[in-house]
Amino acid sequence: MPVSTAAIRGFGFVAAFSEFFGGVAMIVGFAFRPAMMLLTITMTVAACMHLGKGEGVLGASHALENALFFFALLFNRSGALTAFDKK
């Protein structure tokens, strides 16, 4: 079943949004866990796209590494150097 151009653009916008604002959230420390969840999903979809194109694990390795990194950060706090640290 073919996918419409609007759906592809919509998914691309969601991926770009989660990558940019997820990176900002990771640096600042605001909404850290939801941002890591969105980035994990985005990188998993990217890895699946690479694997679906037949590029193999070598082609999907960067996306897989990032997905595992963001998944590990999902279980970690934002850290001591956050903009919203209460002292």
Phi and psi restraints in degrees (range 20) as a CNS / XPLOR table:
assign (resid 1 and name C) (resid 2 and name N)
       (resid 2 and name CA) (resid 2 and name C) 1.0 -71.0 20.0 2
assign (resid 2 and name N) (resid 2 and name CA)
       (resid 2 and name C) (resid 3 and name N) 1.0 147.1 20.0 2
assign (resid 2 and name C) (resid 3 and name N)
       (resid 3 and name CA) (resid 3 and name C) 1.0 -99.1 20.0 2
assign (resid 3 and name N) (resid 3 and name CA)
       (resid 3 and name C) (resid 4 and name N) 1.0 138.0 20.0 2
assign (resid 3 and name C) (resid 4 and name N)
       (resid 4 and name CA) (resid 4 and name C) 1.0 -72.1 20.0 2
assign (resid 4 and name N) (resid 4 and name CA)
       (resid 4 and name C) (resid 5 and name N) 1.0 157.7 20.0 2
assign (resid 4 and name C) (resid 5 and name N)
       (resid 5 and name CA) (resid 5 and name C) 1.0 -65.0 20.0 2
assign (resid 5 and name N) (resid 5 and name CA)
       (resid 5 and name C) (resid 6 and name N) 1.0 -35.4 20.0 2
assign (resid 5 and name C) (resid 6 and name N)
       (resid 6 and name CA) (resid 6 and name C) 1.0 -64.6 20.0 2
assign (resid 6 and name N) (resid 6 and name CA)
       (resid 6 and name C) (resid 7 and name N) 1.0 -38.2 20.0 2
assign (resid 6 and name C) (resid 7 and name N)
       (resid 7 and name CA) (resid 7 and name C) 1.0 -66.8 20.0 2
assign (resid 7 and name N) (resid 7 and name CA)
       (resid 7 and name C) (resid 8 and name N) 1.0 -40.2 20.0 2
assign (resid 7 and name C) (resid 8 and name N)
       (resid 8 and name CA) (resid 8 and name C) 1.0 -64.6 20.0 2
assign (resid 8 and name N) (resid 8 and name CA)
       (resid 8 and name C) (resid 9 and name N) 1.0 -43.6 20.0 2
assign (resid 8 and name C) (resid 9 and name N)
       (resid 9 and name CA) (resid 9 and name C) 1.0 -65.0 20.0 2
assign (resid 9 and name N) (resid 9 and name CA)
       (resid 9 and name C) (resid 10 and name N) 1.0 -37.9 20.0 2
assign (resid 9 and name C) (resid 10 and name N)
       (resid 10 and name CA) (resid 10 and name C) 1.0 -64.2 20.0 2
assign (resid 10 and name N) (resid 10 and name CA)
       (resid 10 and name C) (resid 11 and name N) 1.0 -45.4 20.0 2
assign (resid 10 and name C) (resid 11 and name N)
       (resid 11 and name CA) (resid 11 and name C) 1.0 -66.1 20.0 2
assign (resid 11 and name N) (resid 11 and name CA)
       (resid 11 and name C) (resid 12 and name N) 1.0 -36.0 20.0 2
assign (resid 11 and name C) (resid 12 and name N)
       (resid 12 and name CA) (resid 12 and name C) 1.0 -64.4 20.0 2
assign (resid 12 and name N) (resid 12 and name CA)
       (resid 12 and name C) (resid 13 and name N) 1.0 -40.2 20.0 2
assign (resid 12 and name C) (resid 13 and name N)
       (resid 13 and name CA) (resid 13 and name C) 1.0 -65.1 20.0 2
assign (resid 13 and name N) (resid 13 and name CA)
       (resid 13 and name C) (resid 14 and name N) 1.0 -42.3 20.0 2
assign (resid 13 and name C) (resid 14 and name N)
       (resid 14 and name CA) (resid 14 and name C) 1.0 -62.7 20.0 2
assign (resid 14 and name N) (resid 14 and name CA)
       (resid 14 and name C) (resid 15 and name N) 1.0 -40.4 20.0 2
assign (resid 14 and name C) (resid 15 and name N)
       (resid 15 and name CA) (resid 15 and name C) 1.0 -65.9 20.0 2
assign (resid 15 and name N) (resid 15 and name CA)
       (resid 15 and name C) (resid 16 and name N) 1.0 -45.0 20.0 2
assign (resid 15 and name C) (resid 16 and name N)
       (resid 16 and name CA) (resid 16 and name C) 1.0 -64.4 20.0 2
assign (resid 16 and name N) (resid 16 and name CA)
       (resid 16 and name C) (resid 17 and name N) 1.0 -40.4 20.0 2
assign (resid 16 and name C) (resid 17 and name N)
       (resid 17 and name CA) (resid 17 and name C) 1.0 -62.1 20.0 2
assign (resid 17 and name N) (resid 17 and name CA)
       (resid 17 and name C) (resid 18 and name N) 1.0 -47.0 20.0 2
assign (resid 17 and name C) (resid 18 and name N)
       (resid 18 and name CA) (resid 18 and name C) 1.0 -68.7 20.0 2
assign (resid 18 and name N) (resid 18 and name CA)
       (resid 18 and name C) (resid 19 and name N) 1.0 -33.6 20.0 2
assign (resid 18 and name C) (resid 19 and name N)
       (resid 19 and name CA) (resid 19 and name C) 1.0 -70.0 20.0 2
assign (resid 19 and name N) (resid 19 and name CA)
       (resid 19 and name C) (resid 20 and name N) 1.0 -45.3 20.0 2
assign (resid 19 and name C) (resid 20 and name N)
       (resid 20 and name CA) (resid 20 and name C) 1.0 -70.9 20.0 2
assign (resid 20 and name N) (resid 20 and name CA)
       (resid 20 and name C) (resid 21 and name N) 1.0 -57.4 20.0 2
assign (resid 20 and name C) (resid 21 and name N)
       (resid 21 and name CA) (resid 21 and name C) 1.0 -72.5 20.0 2
assign (resid 21 and name N) (resid 21 and name CA)
       (resid 21 and name C) (resid 22 and name N) 1.0 -26.1 20.0 2
assign (resid 21 and name C) (resid 22 and name N)
       (resid 22 and name CA) (resid 22 and name C) 1.0 -67.6 20.0 2
assign (resid 22 and name N) (resid 22 and name CA)
       (resid 22 and name C) (resid 23 and name N) 1.0 -38.2 20.0 2
assign (resid 22 and name C) (resid 23 and name N)
       (resid 23 and name CA) (resid 23 and name C) 1.0 -65.6 20.0 2
assign (resid 23 and name N) (resid 23 and name CA)
       (resid 23 and name C) (resid 24 and name N) 1.0 -41.6 20.0 2
assign (resid 23 and name C) (resid 24 and name N)
       (resid 24 and name CA) (resid 24 and name C) 1.0 -64.8 20.0 2
assign (resid 24 and name N) (resid 24 and name CA)
       (resid 24 and name C) (resid 25 and name N) 1.0 -43.0 20.0 2
assign (resid 24 and name C) (resid 25 and name N)
       (resid 25 and name CA) (resid 25 and name C) 1.0 -64.0 20.0 2
assign (resid 25 and name N) (resid 25 and name CA)
       (resid 25 and name C) (resid 26 and name N) 1.0 -35.0 20.0 2
assign (resid 25 and name C) (resid 26 and name N)
       (resid 26 and name CA) (resid 26 and name C) 1.0 -67.4 20.0 2
assign (resid 26 and name N) (resid 26 and name CA)
       (resid 26 and name C) (resid 27 and name N) 1.0 -40.5 20.0 2
assign (resid 26 and name C) (resid 27 and name N)
       (resid 27 and name CA) (resid 27 and name C) 1.0 -70.1 20.0 2
assign (resid 27 and name N) (resid 27 and name CA)
       (resid 27 and name C) (resid 28 and name N) 1.0 -45.9 20.0 2
assign (resid 27 and name C) (resid 28 and name N)
       (resid 28 and name CA) (resid 28 and name C) 1.0 -76.9 20.0 2
assign (resid 28 and name N) (resid 28 and name CA)
       (resid 28 and name C) (resid 29 and name N) 1.0 -35.4 20.0 2
assign (resid 28 and name C) (resid 29 and name N)
       (resid 29 and name CA) (resid 29 and name C) 1.0 96.5 20.0 2
assign (resid 29 and name N) (resid 29 and name CA)
       (resid 29 and name C) (resid 30 and name N) 1.0 13.2 20.0 2
assign (resid 29 and name C) (resid 30 and name N)
       (resid 30 and name CA) (resid 30 and name C) 1.0 -98.9 20.0 2
assign (resid 30 and name N) (resid 30 and name CA)
       (resid 30 and name C) (resid 31 and name N) 1.0 131.2 20.0 2
assign (resid 30 and name C) (resid 31 and name N)
       (resid 31 and name CA) (resid 31 and name C) 1.0 53.4 20.0 2
assign (resid 31 and name N) (resid 31 and name CA)
       (resid 31 and name C) (resid 32 and name N) 1.0 48.5 20.0 2
assign (resid 31 and name C) (resid 32 and name N)
       (resid 32 and name CA) (resid 32 and name C) 1.0 -64.2 20.0 2
assign (resid 32 and name N) (resid 32 and name CA)
       (resid 32 and name C) (resid 33 and name N) 1.0 -51.2 20.0 2
assign (resid 32 and name C) (resid 33 and name N)
       (resid 33 and name CA) (resid 33 and name C) 1.0 -67.9 20.0 2
assign (resid 33 and name N) (resid 33 and name CA)
       (resid 33 and name C) (resid 34 and name N) 1.0 -42.6 20.0 2
assign (resid 33 and name C) (resid 34 and name N)
       (resid 34 and name CA) (resid 34 and name C) 1.0 -61.7 20.0 2
assign (resid 34 and name N) (resid 34 and name CA)
       (resid 34 and name C) (resid 35 and name N) 1.0 -36.0 20.0 2
assign (resid 34 and name C) (resid 35 and name N)
       (resid 35 and name CA) (resid 35 and name C) 1.0 -65.7 20.0 2
assign (resid 35 and name N) (resid 35 and name CA)
       (resid 35 and name C) (resid 36 and name N) 1.0 -41.0 20.0 2
assign (resid 35 and name C) (resid 36 and name N)
       (resid 36 and name CA) (resid 36 and name C) 1.0 -66.5 20.0 2
assign (resid 36 and name N) (resid 36 and name CA)
       (resid 36 and name C) (resid 37 and name N) 1.0 -34.2 20.0 2
assign (resid 36 and name C) (resid 37 and name N)
       (resid 37 and name CA) (resid 37 and name C) 1.0 -66.1 20.0 2
assign (resid 37 and name N) (resid 37 and name CA)
       (resid 37 and name C) (resid 38 and name N) 1.0 -44.9 20.0 2
assign (resid 37 and name C) (resid 38 and name N)
       (resid 38 and name CA) (resid 38 and name C) 1.0 -63.7 20.0 2
assign (resid 38 and name N) (resid 38 and name CA)
       (resid 38 and name C) (resid 39 and name N) 1.0 -40.3 20.0 2
assign (resid 38 and name C) (resid 39 and name N)
       (resid 39 and name CA) (resid 39 and name C) 1.0 -68.4 20.0 2
assign (resid 39 and name N) (resid 39 and name CA)
       (resid 39 and name C) (resid 40 and name N) 1.0 -36.3 20.0 2
assign (resid 39 and name C) (resid 40 and name N)
       (resid 40 and name CA) (resid 40 and name C) 1.0 -62.9 20.0 2
assign (resid 40 and name N) (resid 40 and name CA)
       (resid 40 and name C) (resid 41 and name N) 1.0 -44.4 20.0 2
assign (resid 40 and name C) (resid 41 and name N)
       (resid 41 and name CA) (resid 41 and name C) 1.0 -64.0 20.0 2
assign (resid 41 and name N) (resid 41 and name CA)
       (resid 41 and name C) (resid 42 and name N) 1.0 -43.3 20.0 2
assign (resid 41 and name C) (resid 42 and name N)
       (resid 42 and name CA) (resid 42 and name C) 1.0 -61.6 20.0 2
assign (resid 42 and name N) (resid 42 and name CA)
       (resid 42 and name C) (resid 43 and name N) 1.0 -44.8 20.0 2
assign (resid 42 and name C) (resid 43 and name N)
       (resid 43 and name CA) (resid 43 and name C) 1.0 -71.2 20.0 2
assign (resid 43 and name N) (resid 43 and name CA)
       (resid 43 and name C) (resid 44 and name N) 1.0 -31.0 20.0 2
assign (resid 43 and name C) (resid 44 and name N)
       (resid 44 and name CA) (resid 44 and name C) 1.0 -66.6 20.0 2
assign (resid 44 and name N) (resid 44 and name CA)
       (resid 44 and name C) (resid 45 and name N) 1.0 -42.4 20.0 2
assign (resid 44 and name C) (resid 45 and name N)
       (resid 45 and name CA) (resid 45 and name C) 1.0 -64.4 20.0 2
assign (resid 45 and name N) (resid 45 and name CA)
       (resid 45 and name C) (resid 46 and name N) 1.0 -40.2 20.0 2
assign (resid 45 and name C) (resid 46 and name N)
       (resid 46 and name CA) (resid 46 and name C) 1.0 -62.8 20.0 2
assign (resid 46 and name N) (resid 46 and name CA)
       (resid 46 and name C) (resid 47 and name N) 1.0 -41.6 20.0 2
assign (resid 46 and name C) (resid 47 and name N)
       (resid 47 and name CA) (resid 47 and name C) 1.0 -64.7 20.0 2
assign (resid 47 and name N) (resid 47 and name CA)
       (resid 47 and name C) (resid 48 and name N) 1.0 -40.4 20.0 2
assign (resid 47 and name C) (resid 48 and name N)
       (resid 48 and name CA) (resid 48 and name C) 1.0 -64.1 20.0 2
assign (resid 48 and name N) (resid 48 and name CA)
       (resid 48 and name C) (resid 49 and name N) 1.0 -36.8 20.0 2
assign (resid 48 and name C) (resid 49 and name N)
       (resid 49 and name CA) (resid 49 and name C) 1.0 -65.0 20.0 2
assign (resid 49 and name N) (resid 49 and name CA)
       (resid 49 and name C) (resid 50 and name N) 1.0 -42.2 20.0 2
assign (resid 49 and name C) (resid 50 and name N)
       (resid 50 and name CA) (resid 50 and name C) 1.0 -63.8 20.0 2
assign (resid 50 and name N) (resid 50 and name CA)
       (resid 50 and name C) (resid 51 and name N) 1.0 -43.1 20.0 2
assign (resid 50 and name C) (resid 51 and name N)
       (resid 51 and name CA) (resid 51 and name C) 1.0 -67.5 20.0 2
assign (resid 51 and name N) (resid 51 and name CA)
       (resid 51 and name C) (resid 52 and name N) 1.0 -36.0 20.0 2
assign (resid 51 and name C) (resid 52 and name N)
       (resid 52 and name CA) (resid 52 and name C) 1.0 -67.5 20.0 2
assign (resid 52 and name N) (resid 52 and name CA)
       (resid 52 and name C) (resid 53 and name N) 1.0 -27.8 20.0 2
assign (resid 52 and name C) (resid 53 and name N)
       (resid 53 and name CA) (resid 53 and name C) 1.0 -79.8 20.0 2
assign (resid 53 and name N) (resid 53 and name CA)
       (resid 53 and name C) (resid 54 and name N) 1.0 -6.5 20.0 2
assign (resid 53 and name C) (resid 54 and name N)
       (resid 54 and name CA) (resid 54 and name C) 1.0 86.8 20.0 2
assign (resid 54 and name N) (resid 54 and name CA)
       (resid 54 and name C) (resid 55 and name N) 1.0 19.1 20.0 2
assign (resid 54 and name C) (resid 55 and name N)
       (resid 55 and name CA) (resid 55 and name C) 1.0 -80.5 20.0 2
assign (resid 55 and name N) (resid 55 and name CA)
       (resid 55 and name C) (resid 56 and name N) 1.0 -11.4 20.0 2
assign (resid 55 and name C) (resid 56 and name N)
       (resid 56 and name CA) (resid 56 and name C) 1.0 77.3 20.0 2
assign (resid 56 and name N) (resid 56 and name CA)
       (resid 56 and name C) (resid 57 and name N) 1.0 -175.1 20.0 2
assign (resid 56 and name C) (resid 57 and name N)
       (resid 57 and name CA) (resid 57 and name C) 1.0 -68.0 20.0 2
assign (resid 57 and name N) (resid 57 and name CA)
       (resid 57 and name C) (resid 58 and name N) 1.0 -32.4 20.0 2
assign (resid 57 and name C) (resid 58 and name N)
       (resid 58 and name CA) (resid 58 and name C) 1.0 -64.2 20.0 2
assign (resid 58 and name N) (resid 58 and name CA)
       (resid 58 and name C) (resid 59 and name N) 1.0 -37.7 20.0 2
assign (resid 58 and name C) (resid 59 and name N)
       (resid 59 and name CA) (resid 59 and name C) 1.0 -72.7 20.0 2
assign (resid 59 and name N) (resid 59 and name CA)
       (resid 59 and name C) (resid 60 and name N) 1.0 -28.6 20.0 2
assign (resid 59 and name C) (resid 60 and name N)
       (resid 60 and name CA) (resid 60 and name C) 1.0 -98.4 20.0 2
assign (resid 60 and name N) (resid 60 and name CA)
       (resid 60 and name C) (resid 61 and name N) 1.0 4.0 20.0 2
assign (resid 60 and name C) (resid 61 and name N)
       (resid 61 and name CA) (resid 61 and name C) 1.0 -63.9 20.0 2
assign (resid 61 and name N) (resid 61 and name CA)
       (resid 61 and name C) (resid 62 and name N) 1.0 -40.0 20.0 2
assign (resid 61 and name C) (resid 62 and name N)
       (resid 62 and name CA) (resid 62 and name C) 1.0 -65.4 20.0 2
assign (resid 62 and name N) (resid 62 and name CA)
       (resid 62 and name C) (resid 63 and name N) 1.0 -44.0 20.0 2
assign (resid 62 and name C) (resid 63 and name N)
       (resid 63 and name CA) (resid 63 and name C) 1.0 -66.4 20.0 2
assign (resid 63 and name N) (resid 63 and name CA)
       (resid 63 and name C) (resid 64 and name N) 1.0 -37.6 20.0 2
assign (resid 63 and name C) (resid 64 and name N)
       (resid 64 and name CA) (resid 64 and name C) 1.0 -65.8 20.0 2
assign (resid 64 and name N) (resid 64 and name CA)
       (resid 64 and name C) (resid 65 and name N) 1.0 -41.4 20.0 2
assign (resid 64 and name C) (resid 65 and name N)
       (resid 65 and name CA) (resid 65 and name C) 1.0 -62.3 20.0 2
assign (resid 65 and name N) (resid 65 and name CA)
       (resid 65 and name C) (resid 66 and name N) 1.0 -45.3 20.0 2
assign (resid 65 and name C) (resid 66 and name N)
       (resid 66 and name CA) (resid 66 and name C) 1.0 -64.3 20.0 2
assign (resid 66 and name N) (resid 66 and name CA)
       (resid 66 and name C) (resid 67 and name N) 1.0 -39.8 20.0 2
assign (resid 66 and name C) (resid 67 and name N)
       (resid 67 and name CA) (resid 67 and name C) 1.0 -62.4 20.0 2
assign (resid 67 and name N) (resid 67 and name CA)
       (resid 67 and name C) (resid 68 and name N) 1.0 -43.3 20.0 2
assign (resid 67 and name C) (resid 68 and name N)
       (resid 68 and name CA) (resid 68 and name C) 1.0 -67.0 20.0 2
assign (resid 68 and name N) (resid 68 and name CA)
       (resid 68 and name C) (resid 69 and name N) 1.0 -37.3 20.0 2
assign (resid 68 and name C) (resid 69 and name N)
       (resid 69 and name CA) (resid 69 and name C) 1.0 -63.7 20.0 2
assign (resid 69 and name N) (resid 69 and name CA)
       (resid 69 and name C) (resid 70 and name N) 1.0 -48.1 20.0 2
assign (resid 69 and name C) (resid 70 and name N)
       (resid 70 and name CA) (resid 70 and name C) 1.0 -68.1 20.0 2
assign (resid 70 and name N) (resid 70 and name CA)
       (resid 70 and name C) (resid 71 and name N) 1.0 -33.5 20.0 2
assign (resid 70 and name C) (resid 71 and name N)
       (resid 71 and name CA) (resid 71 and name C) 1.0 -65.3 20.0 2
assign (resid 71 and name N) (resid 71 and name CA)
       (resid 71 and name C) (resid 72 and name N) 1.0 -40.3 20.0 2
assign (resid 71 and name C) (resid 72 and name N)
       (resid 72 and name CA) (resid 72 and name C) 1.0 -66.5 20.0 2
assign (resid 72 and name N) (resid 72 and name CA)
       (resid 72 and name C) (resid 73 and name N) 1.0 -39.0 20.0 2
assign (resid 72 and name C) (resid 73 and name N)
       (resid 73 and name CA) (resid 73 and name C) 1.0 -68.8 20.0 2
assign (resid 73 and name N) (resid 73 and name CA)
       (resid 73 and name C) (resid 74 and name N) 1.0 -20.9 20.0 2
assign (resid 73 and name C) (resid 74 and name N)
       (resid 74 and name CA) (resid 74 and name C) 1.0 -61.1 20.0 2
assign (resid 74 and name N) (resid 74 and name CA)
       (resid 74 and name C) (resid 75 and name N) 1.0 -30.5 20.0 2
assign (resid 74 and name C) (resid 75 and name N)
       (resid 75 and name CA) (resid 75 and name C) 1.0 -94.9 20.0 2
assign (resid 75 and name N) (resid 75 and name CA)
       (resid 75 and name C) (resid 76 and name N) 1.0 3.9 20.0 2
assign (resid 75 and name C) (resid 76 and name N)
       (resid 76 and name CA) (resid 76 and name C) 1.0 -109.8 20.0 2
assign (resid 76 and name N) (resid 76 and name CA)
       (resid 76 and name C) (resid 77 and name N) 1.0 158.5 20.0 2
assign (resid 76 and name C) (resid 77 and name N)
       (resid 77 and name CA) (resid 77 and name C) 1.0 -80.5 20.0 2
assign (resid 77 and name N) (resid 77 and name CA)
       (resid 77 and name C) (resid 78 and name N) 1.0 172.6 20.0 2
assign (resid 77 and name C) (resid 78 and name N)
       (resid 78 and name CA) (resid 78 and name C) 1.0 -72.5 20.0 2
assign (resid 78 and name N) (resid 78 and name CA)
       (resid 78 and name C) (resid 79 and name N) 1.0 -13.5 20.0 2
assign (resid 78 and name C) (resid 79 and name N)
       (resid 79 and name CA) (resid 79 and name C) 1.0 106.3 20.0 2
assign (resid 79 and name N) (resid 79 and name CA)
       (resid 79 and name C) (resid 80 and name N) 1.0 176.3 20.0 2
assign (resid 79 and name C) (resid 80 and name N)
       (resid 80 and name CA) (resid 80 and name C) 1.0 -76.5 20.0 2
assign (resid 80 and name N) (resid 80 and name CA)
       (resid 80 and name C) (resid 81 and name N) 1.0 -27.8 20.0 2
assign (resid 80 and name C) (resid 81 and name N)
       (resid 81 and name CA) (resid 81 and name C) 1.0 -98.7 20.0 2
assign (resid 81 and name N) (resid 81 and name CA)
       (resid 81 and name C) (resid 82 and name N) 1.0 67.3 20.0 2
assign (resid 81 and name C) (resid 82 and name N)
       (resid 82 and name CA) (resid 82 and name C) 1.0 -110.6 20.0 2
assign (resid 82 and name N) (resid 82 and name CA)
       (resid 82 and name C) (resid 83 and name N) 1.0 153.6 20.0 2
assign (resid 82 and name C) (resid 83 and name N)
       (resid 83 and name CA) (resid 83 and name C) 1.0 -71.4 20.0 2
assign (resid 83 and name N) (resid 83 and name CA)
       (resid 83 and name C) (resid 84 and name N) 1.0 -16.2 20.0 2
assign (resid 83 and name C) (resid 84 and name N)
       (resid 84 and name CA) (resid 84 and name C) 1.0 -112.9 20.0 2
assign (resid 84 and name N) (resid 84 and name CA)
       (resid 84 and name C) (resid 85 and name N) 1.0 31.9 20.0 2
assign (resid 84 and name C) (resid 85 and name N)
       (resid 85 and name CA) (resid 85 and name C) 1.0 -79.5 20.0 2
assign (resid 85 and name N) (resid 85 and name CA)
       (resid 85 and name C) (resid 86 and name N) 1.0 125.7 20.0 2
assign (resid 85 and name C) (resid 86 and name N)
       (resid 86 and name CA) (resid 86 and name C) 1.0 -93.1 20.0 2
assign (resid 86 and name N) (resid 86 and name CA)
       (resid 86 and name C) (resid 87 and name N) 1.0 122.4 20.0 2
